[in-house]
């Protein structure tokens, strides 16, 4: 597989941005954003889709931790 051209990268990133914007406005309801998800998957290489999905999960988790909303795991050692 060859590397995506700059035009293909811009299209992929644009589709990712539109999907994330939709998910943000619909509180991560994937069914409301199916058309954006389809476009994102069609325009981006599969590895990028996997990476961006993990990246979004991480950023949401980080936001939750920084906001004080995350609870420690039940088995976390008490020090």
Long-range contacts (C-beta under 8 A, 24 or more apart in sequence): 1-45, 4-45, 8-43, 11-43, 12-40, 12-43, 12-44, 12-45, 12-48, 14-43, 15-39, 15-40, 15-42, 15-43, 15-44, 16-40, 16-44, 16-52, 20-56, 23-56, 28-60
